[in-house]
Every structure is written in structure tokens, then in C-alpha cells.
């Protein structure tokens, strides 16, 4: 049986929440920025509905948190 645990829209929602809450997440989870990058990269590779412009915007947001 080929059941999906989550669908693409749920993954996209998790990416959006992750990026939006990242400033708070990095306080408790030092590797949160790395995990966010991996989540965005994997979603892009899997063809989840995230376009290149949004992907780059999210990655810049993560980079700006390092400053």
C-alpha cells in the first residue's frame, strides 16, 4: 500500500512555519538553521510547491539570522 503520511501542502506549511519561527527556534535548538536549510533543500528536490524565488528568499532569511 502506498499511503502518504503527509501531503505536499502540509510540508509546505511546515516550511513556512519553520522559517517564520526560526528566530525563536535557534534559541533552544542551535542546529535549527541547519535543519531549516535541509528542509528547504529536500522540499525543493522532491518538487514540493516552493519556487526558486521563495527558496532563495528563505535561505537569505536564514543567512541573515547568522549576522
C-alpha positions, 0 to 999 in steps of 0.5 A: 500500500502506498499511503502518504503520511503527509501531503505536499501542502502540509510540508509546505506549511511546515516550511513556512512555519519553520522559517517564520519561527526560526528566530525563536527556534535557534534559541533552544535548538542551535542546529535549527538553521541547519535543519531549516536549510535541509528542509528547504533543500529536500522540499525543493528536490522532491518538487514540493510547491516552493519556487526558486524565488521563495527558496532563495528568499528563505535561505537569505532569511536564514543567512541573515539570522547568522549576522 
